Amino acid sequence: MMAATMTIEFYQALREVGVSDEKAQRLIGYFEDHKQLSKKDIAAL
């Protein structure tokens, strides 16, 4: 349950700073696959 809560919070934080829904979902999917994101990863997405 903790992971689901963190995912929702991560999604909400991305949306609050202006990331589009599509990009937020892609970032979350990438994060779930790789368990961490660098600034370079985020820029590439």
PDB file of N, CA, C, O and CB in Angstrom:
ATOM      1  N   MET A   1       0.826  -1.200   0.000  1.00  0.00           N
ATOM      2  CA  MET A   1       0.000   0.000   0.000  1.00  0.00           C
ATOM      3  C   MET A   1       0.866   1.259   0.000  1.00  0.00           C
ATOM      4  O   MET A   1       0.493   2.273  -0.591  1.00  0.00           O
ATOM      5  CB  MET A   1      -0.937   0.001   1.212  1.00  0.00           C
ATOM      6  N   MET A   2       1.996   1.195   0.648  1.00  0.00           N
ATOM      7  CA  MET A   2       2.874   2.359   0.726  1.00  0.00           C
ATOM      8  C   MET A   2       3.332   2.781  -0.674  1.00  0.00           C
ATOM      9  O   MET A   2       3.390   3.975  -0.967  1.00  0.00           O
ATOM     10  CB  MET A   2       4.093   2.055   1.622  1.00  0.00           C
ATOM     11  N   ALA A   3       3.656   1.820  -1.535  1.00  0.00           N
ATOM     12  CA  ALA A   3       4.111   2.161  -2.880  1.00  0.00           C
ATOM     13  C   ALA A   3       3.005   2.866  -3.658  1.00  0.00           C
ATOM     14  O   ALA A   3       3.277   3.815  -4.394  1.00  0.00           O
ATOM     15  CB  ALA A   3       4.568   0.901  -3.629  1.00  0.00           C
ATOM     16  N   ALA A   4       1.776   2.418  -3.506  1.00  0.00           N
ATOM     17  CA  ALA A   4       0.658   3.056  -4.207  1.00  0.00           C
ATOM     18  C   ALA A   4       0.489   4.496  -3.738  1.00  0.00           C
ATOM     19  O   ALA A   4       0.252   5.392  -4.548  1.00  0.00           O
ATOM     20  CB  ALA A   4      -0.647   2.265  -3.984  1.00  0.00           C
ATOM     21  N   THR A   5       0.608   4.718  -2.444  1.00  0.00           N
ATOM     22  CA  THR A   5       0.487   6.070  -1.896  1.00  0.00           C
ATOM     23  C   THR A   5       1.601   6.961  -2.432  1.00  0.00           C
ATOM     24  O   THR A   5       1.359   8.112  -2.792  1.00  0.00           O
ATOM     25  CB  THR A   5       0.523   6.039  -0.355  1.00  0.00           C
ATOM     26  N   MET A   6       2.812   6.434  -2.484  1.00  0.00           N
ATOM     27  CA  MET A   6       3.934   7.207  -2.999  1.00  0.00           C
ATOM     28  C   MET A   6       3.729   7.536  -4.478  1.00  0.00           C
ATOM     29  O   MET A   6       4.065   8.635  -4.920  1.00  0.00           O
ATOM     30  CB  MET A   6       5.248   6.440  -2.799  1.00  0.00           C
ATOM     31  N   THR A   7       3.181   6.593  -5.242  1.00  0.00           N
ATOM     32  CA  THR A   7       2.932   6.823  -6.659  1.00  0.00           C
ATOM     33  C   THR A   7       1.910   7.932  -6.851  1.00  0.00           C
ATOM     34  O   THR A   7       2.095   8.808  -7.695  1.00  0.00           O
ATOM     35  CB  THR A   7       2.454   5.538  -7.336  1.00  0.00           C
ATOM     36  N   ILE A   8       0.838   7.901  -6.077  1.00  0.00           N
ATOM     37  CA  ILE A   8      -0.186   8.941  -6.162  1.00  0.00           C
ATOM     38  C   ILE A   8       0.403  10.293  -5.789  1.00  0.00           C
ATOM     39  O   ILE A   8       0.147  11.291  -6.462  1.00  0.00           O
ATOM     40  CB  ILE A   8      -1.379   8.607  -5.249  1.00  0.00           C
ATOM     41  N   GLU A   9       1.185  10.329  -4.725  1.00  0.00           N
ATOM     42  CA  GLU A   9       1.796  11.588  -4.290  1.00  0.00           C
ATOM     43  C   GLU A   9       2.777  12.113  -5.342  1.00  0.00           C
ATOM     44  O   GLU A   9       2.844  13.318  -5.585  1.00  0.00           O
ATOM     45  CB  GLU A   9       2.518  11.397  -2.942  1.00  0.00           C
ATOM     46  N   PHE A  10       3.529  11.217  -5.960  1.00  0.00           N
ATOM     47  CA  PHE A  10       4.477  11.592  -7.009  1.00  0.00           C
ATOM     48  C   PHE A  10       3.711  12.168  -8.199  1.00  0.00           C
ATOM     49  O   PHE A  10       4.097  13.205  -8.738  1.00  0.00           O
ATOM     50  CB  PHE A  10       5.338  10.367  -7.447  1.00  0.00           C
ATOM     51  N   TYR A  11       2.635  11.506  -8.611  1.00  0.00           N
ATOM     52  CA  TYR A  11       1.803  11.988  -9.708  1.00  0.00           C
ATOM     53  C   TYR A  11       1.242  13.376  -9.387  1.00  0.00           C
ATOM     54  O   TYR A  11       1.307  14.283 -10.217  1.00  0.00           O
ATOM     55  CB  TYR A  11       0.657  10.997  -9.990  1.00  0.00           C
ATOM     56  N   GLN A  12       0.698  13.533  -8.197  1.00  0.00           N
ATOM     57  CA  GLN A  12       0.110  14.820  -7.805  1.00  0.00           C
ATOM     58  C   GLN A  12       1.171  15.917  -7.786  1.00  0.00           C
ATOM     59  O   GLN A  12       0.909  17.039  -8.220  1.00  0.00           O
ATOM     60  CB  GLN A  12      -0.561  14.709  -6.420  1.00  0.00           C
ATOM     61  N   ALA A  13       2.354  15.605  -7.292  1.00  0.00           N
ATOM     62  CA  ALA A  13       3.433  16.601  -7.257  1.00  0.00           C
ATOM     63  C   ALA A  13       3.834  17.016  -8.668  1.00  0.00           C
ATOM     64  O   ALA A  13       4.059  18.197  -8.930  1.00  0.00           O
ATOM     65  CB  ALA A  13       4.656  16.048  -6.501  1.00  0.00           C
ATOM     66  N   LEU A  14       3.923  16.055  -9.568  1.00  0.00           N
ATOM     67  CA  LEU A  14       4.255  16.380 -10.954  1.00  0.00           C
ATOM     68  C   LEU A  14       3.200  17.285 -11.571  1.00  0.00           C
ATOM     69  O   LEU A  14       3.534  18.257 -12.249  1.00  0.00           O
ATOM     70  CB  LEU A  14       4.400  15.103 -11.783  1.00  0.00           C
ATOM     71  N   ARG A  15       1.941  16.975 -11.344  1.00  0.00           N
ATOM     72  CA  ARG A  15       0.849  17.779 -11.903  1.00  0.00           C
ATOM     73  C   ARG A  15       0.853  19.186 -11.310  1.00  0.00           C
ATOM     74  O   ARG A  15       0.588  20.158 -12.017  1.00  0.00           O
ATOM     75  CB  ARG A  15      -0.509  17.099 -11.644  1.00  0.00           C
ATOM     76  N   GLU A  16       1.153  19.298 -10.011  1.00  0.00           N
ATOM     77  CA  GLU A  16       1.165  20.611  -9.355  1.00  0.00           C
ATOM     78  C   GLU A  16       2.227  21.540  -9.931  1.00  0.00           C
ATOM     79  O   GLU A  16       2.052  22.758  -9.926  1.00  0.00           O
ATOM     80  CB  GLU A  16       1.393  20.444  -7.865  1.00  0.00           C
ATOM     81  N   VAL A  17       3.322  20.977 -10.425  1.00  0.00           N
ATOM     82  CA  VAL A  17       4.370  21.824 -10.995  1.00  0.00           C
ATOM     83  C   VAL A  17       4.227  21.988 -12.502  1.00  0.00           C
ATOM     84  O   VAL A  17       5.127  22.497 -13.169  1.00  0.00           O
ATOM     85  CB  VAL A  17       5.733  21.248 -10.675  1.00  0.00           C
ATOM     86  N   GLY A  18       3.078  21.549 -13.035  1.00  0.00           N
ATOM     87  CA  GLY A  18       2.778  21.817 -14.422  1.00  0.00           C
ATOM     88  C   GLY A  18       3.104  20.733 -15.427  1.00  0.00           C
ATOM     89  O   GLY A  18       3.012  20.967 -16.632  1.00  0.00           O
ATOM     90  N   VAL A  19       3.483  19.551 -14.962  1.00  0.00           N
ATOM     91  CA  VAL A  19       3.747  18.449 -15.884  1.00  0.00           C
ATOM     92  C   VAL A  19       2.403  17.946 -16.411  1.00  0.00           C
ATOM     93  O   VAL A  19       1.459  17.768 -15.641  1.00  0.00           O
ATOM     94  CB  VAL A  19       4.555  17.293 -15.181  1.00  0.00           C
ATOM     95  N   SER A  20       2.318  17.719 -17.708  1.00  0.00           N
ATOM     96  CA  SER A  20       1.064  17.252 -18.299  1.00  0.00           C
ATOM     97  C   SER A  20       0.719  15.863 -17.768  1.00  0.00           C
ATOM     98  O   SER A  20       1.582  15.142 -17.267  1.00  0.00           O
ATOM     99  CB  SER A  20       1.161  17.230 -19.842  1.00  0.00           C
ATOM    100  N   ASP A  21      -0.545  15.507 -17.885  1.00  0.00           N
ATOM    101  CA  ASP A  21      -0.998  14.189 -17.436  1.00  0.00           C
ATOM    102  C   ASP A  21      -0.223  13.081 -18.146  1.00  0.00           C
ATOM    103  O   ASP A  21       0.233  12.129 -17.513  1.00  0.00           O
ATOM    104  CB  ASP A  21      -2.511  14.024 -17.685  1.00  0.00           C
ATOM    105  N   GLU A  22      -0.079  13.210 -19.452  1.00  0.00           N
ATOM    106  CA  GLU A  22       0.631  12.187 -20.236  1.00  0.00           C
ATOM    107  C   GLU A  22       2.077  12.022 -19.768  1.00  0.00           C
ATOM    108  O   GLU A  22       2.546  10.902 -19.567  1.00  0.00           O
ATOM    109  CB  GLU A  22       0.607  12.549 -21.729  1.00  0.00           C
ATOM    110  N   LYS A  23       2.781  13.147 -19.597  1.00  0.00           N
ATOM    111  CA  LYS A  23       4.174  13.076 -19.168  1.00  0.00           C
ATOM    112  C   LYS A  23       4.292  12.558 -17.739  1.00  0.00           C
ATOM    113  O   LYS A  23       5.217  11.806 -17.434  1.00  0.00           O
ATOM    114  CB  LYS A  23       4.832  14.447 -19.281  1.00  0.00           C
ATOM    115  N   ALA A  24       3.372  12.946 -16.858  1.00  0.00           N
ATOM    116  CA  ALA A  24       3.393  12.458 -15.479  1.00  0.00           C
ATOM    117  C   ALA A  24       3.228  10.942 -15.458  1.00  0.00           C
ATOM    118  O   ALA A  24       3.913  10.250 -14.706  1.00  0.00           O
ATOM    119  CB  ALA A  24       2.283  13.134 -14.641  1.00  0.00           C
ATOM    120  N   GLN A  25       2.323  10.429 -16.279  1.00  0.00           N
ATOM    121  CA  GLN A  25       2.123   8.986 -16.323  1.00  0.00           C
ATOM    122  C   GLN A  25       3.347   8.271 -16.877  1.00  0.00           C
ATOM    123  O   GLN A  25       3.705   7.190 -16.409  1.00  0.00           O
ATOM    124  CB  GLN A  25       0.898   8.648 -17.160  1.00  0.00           C
ATOM    125  N   ARG A  26       3.992   8.877 -17.881  1.00  0.00           N
ATOM    126  CA  ARG A  26       5.212   8.273 -18.431  1.00  0.00           C
ATOM    127  C   ARG A  26       6.330   8.262 -17.389  1.00  0.00           C
ATOM    128  O   ARG A  26       7.052   7.274 -17.259  1.00  0.00           O
ATOM    129  CB  ARG A  26       5.672   9.034 -19.693  1.00  0.00           C
ATOM    130  N   LEU A  27       6.468   9.357 -16.652  1.00  0.00           N
ATOM    131  CA  LEU A  27       7.497   9.410 -15.609  1.00  0.00           C
ATOM    132  C   LEU A  27       7.251   8.357 -14.533  1.00  0.00           C
ATOM    133  O   LEU A  27       8.185   7.694 -14.082  1.00  0.00           O
ATOM    134  CB  LEU A  27       7.542  10.804 -14.974  1.00  0.00           C
ATOM    135  N   ILE A  28       6.008   8.206 -14.129  1.00  0.00           N
ATOM    136  CA  ILE A  28       5.678   7.215 -13.112  1.00  0.00           C
ATOM    137  C   ILE A  28       5.977   5.812 -13.630  1.00  0.00           C
ATOM    138  O   ILE A  28       6.547   4.994 -12.908  1.00  0.00           O
ATOM    139  CB  ILE A  28       4.198   7.332 -12.698  1.00  0.00           C
ATOM    140  N   GLY A  29       5.600   5.529 -14.869  1.00  0.00           N
ATOM    141  CA  GLY A  29       5.891   4.220 -15.452  1.00  0.00           C
ATOM    142  C   GLY A  29       7.379   3.946 -15.504  1.00  0.00           C
ATOM    143  O   GLY A  29       7.829   2.843 -15.189  1.00  0.00           O
ATOM    144  N   TYR A  30       8.147   4.958 -15.903  1.00  0.00           N
ATOM    145  CA  TYR A  30       9.602   4.810 -15.951  1.00  0.00           C
ATOM    146  C   TYR A  30      10.169   4.586 -14.558  1.00  0.00           C
ATOM    147  O   TYR A  30      11.039   3.738 -14.362  1.00  0.00           O
ATOM    148  CB  TYR A  30      10.248   6.045 -16.591  1.00  0.00           C
ATOM    149  N   PHE A  31       9.674   5.344 -13.598  1.00  0.00           N
ATOM    150  CA  PHE A  31      10.143   5.211 -12.225  1.00  0.00           C
ATOM    151  C   PHE A  31       9.850   3.818 -11.681  1.00  0.00           C
ATOM    152  O   PHE A  31      10.694   3.216 -11.018  1.00  0.00           O
ATOM    153  CB  PHE A  31       9.496   6.272 -11.336  1.00  0.00           C
ATOM    154  N   GLU A  32       8.653   3.306 -11.962  1.00  0.00           N
ATOM    155  CA  GLU A  32       8.290   1.979 -11.470  1.00  0.00           C
ATOM    156  C   GLU A  32       9.183   0.909 -12.075  1.00  0.00           C
ATOM    157  O   GLU A  32       9.486  -0.089 -11.420  1.00  0.00           O
ATOM    158  CB  GLU A  32       6.826   1.675 -11.781  1.00  0.00           C
ATOM    159  N   ASP A  33       9.611   1.107 -13.324  1.00  0.00           N
ATOM    160  CA  ASP A  33      10.496   0.140 -13.980  1.00  0.00           C
ATOM    161  C   ASP A  33      11.926   0.225 -13.471  1.00  0.00           C
ATOM    162  O   ASP A  33      12.608  -0.795 -13.367  1.00  0.00           O
ATOM    163  CB  ASP A  33      10.479   0.354 -15.476  1.00  0.00           C
ATOM    164  N   HIS A  34      12.389   1.434 -13.153  1.00  0.00           N
ATOM    165  CA  HIS A  34      13.802   1.641 -12.818  1.00  0.00           C
ATOM    166  C   HIS A  34      14.063   1.980 -11.352  1.00  0.00           C
ATOM    167  O   HIS A  34      15.213   1.958 -10.912  1.00  0.00           O
ATOM    168  CB  HIS A  34      14.354   2.731 -13.668  1.00  0.00           C
ATOM    169  N   LYS A  35      13.025   2.290 -10.598  1.00  0.00           N
ATOM    170  CA  LYS A  35      13.095   2.572  -9.154  1.00  0.00           C
ATOM    171  C   LYS A  35      13.861   3.836  -8.782  1.00  0.00           C
ATOM    172  O   LYS A  35      13.991   4.157  -7.600  1.00  0.00           O
ATOM    173  CB  LYS A  35      13.724   1.419  -8.459  1.00  0.00           C
ATOM    174  N   GLN A  36      14.364   4.548  -9.770  1.00  0.00           N
ATOM    175  CA  GLN A  36      14.984   5.839  -9.480  1.00  0.00           C
ATOM    176  C   GLN A  36      15.047   6.638 -10.767  1.00  0.00           C
ATOM    177  O   GLN A  36      15.068   6.068 -11.858  1.00  0.00           O
ATOM    178  CB  GLN A  36      16.406   5.664  -8.860  1.00  0.00           C
ATOM    179  N   LEU A  37      15.076   7.928 -10.646  1.00  0.00           N
ATOM    180  CA  LEU A  37      15.162   8.809 -11.795  1.00  0.00           C
ATOM    181  C   LEU A  37      16.274   9.829 -11.576  1.00  0.00           C
ATOM    182  O   LEU A  37      16.374  10.430 -10.507  1.00  0.00           O
ATOM    183  CB  LEU A  37      13.815   9.513 -12.045  1.00  0.00           C
ATOM    184  N   SER A  38      17.091  10.015 -12.577  1.00  0.00           N
ATOM    185  CA  SER A  38      18.077  11.089 -12.519  1.00  0.00           C
ATOM    186  C   SER A  38      17.501  12.290 -13.248  1.00  0.00           C
ATOM    187  O   SER A  38      16.487  12.173 -13.935  1.00  0.00           O
ATOM    188  CB  SER A  38      19.445  10.650 -13.142  1.00  0.00           C
ATOM    189  N   LYS A  39      18.136  13.435 -13.104  1.00  0.00           N
ATOM    190  CA  LYS A  39      17.690  14.616 -13.839  1.00  0.00           C
ATOM    191  C   LYS A  39      17.765  14.367 -15.342  1.00  0.00           C
ATOM    192  O   LYS A  39      16.921  14.844 -16.101  1.00  0.00           O
ATOM    193  CB  LYS A  39      18.536  15.843 -13.457  1.00  0.00           C
ATOM    194  N   LYS A  40      18.777  13.620 -15.763  1.00  0.00           N
ATOM    195  CA  LYS A  40      18.929  13.297 -17.178  1.00  0.00           C
ATOM    196  C   LYS A  40      17.761  12.430 -17.658  1.00  0.00           C
ATOM    197  O   LYS A  40      17.254  12.629 -18.762  1.00  0.00           O
ATOM    198  CB  LYS A  40      20.270  12.577 -17.426  1.00  0.00           C
ATOM    199  N   ASP A  41      17.332  11.462 -16.827  1.00  0.00           N
ATOM    200  CA  ASP A  41      16.181  10.619 -17.174  1.00  0.00           C
ATOM    201  C   ASP A  41      14.936  11.454 -17.357  1.00  0.00           C
ATOM    202  O   ASP A  41      14.196  11.276 -18.325  1.00  0.00           O
ATOM    203  CB  ASP A  41      15.943   9.560 -16.100  1.00  0.00           C
ATOM    204  N   ILE A  42      14.700  12.367 -16.428  1.00  0.00           N
ATOM    205  CA  ILE A  42      13.504  13.210 -16.481  1.00  0.00           C
ATOM    206  C   ILE A  42      13.535  14.099 -17.720  1.00  0.00           C
ATOM    207  O   ILE A  42      12.518  14.257 -18.394  1.00  0.00           O
ATOM    208  CB  ILE A  42      13.390  14.074 -15.206  1.00  0.00           C
ATOM    209  N   ALA A  43      14.679  14.670 -18.021  1.00  0.00           N
ATOM    210  CA  ALA A  43      14.805  15.521 -19.205  1.00  0.00           C
ATOM    211  C   ALA A  43      14.556  14.731 -20.491  1.00  0.00           C
ATOM    212  O   ALA A  43      13.966  15.251 -21.438  1.00  0.00           O
ATOM    213  CB  ALA A  43      16.193  16.165 -19.249  1.00  0.00           C
ATOM    214  N   ALA A  44      14.999  13.495 -20.521  1.00  0.00           N
ATOM    215  CA  ALA A  44      14.815  12.664 -21.712  1.00  0.00           C
ATOM    216  C   ALA A  44      13.342  12.313 -21.933  1.00  0.00           C
ATOM    217  O   ALA A  44      12.897  12.162 -23.071  1.00  0.00           O
ATOM    218  CB  ALA A  44      15.644  11.383 -21.594  1.00  0.00           C
ATOM    219  N   LEU A  45      12.601  12.186 -20.852  1.00  0.00           N
ATOM    220  CA  LEU A  45      11.183  11.853 -20.961  1.00  0.00           C
ATOM    221  C   LEU A  45      10.380  13.070 -21.292  1.00  0.00           C
ATOM    222  O   LEU A  45       9.159  12.987 -21.425  1.00  0.00           O
ATOM    223  CB  LEU A  45      10.669  11.227 -19.683  1.00  0.00           C
TER     224      LEU A  45
END
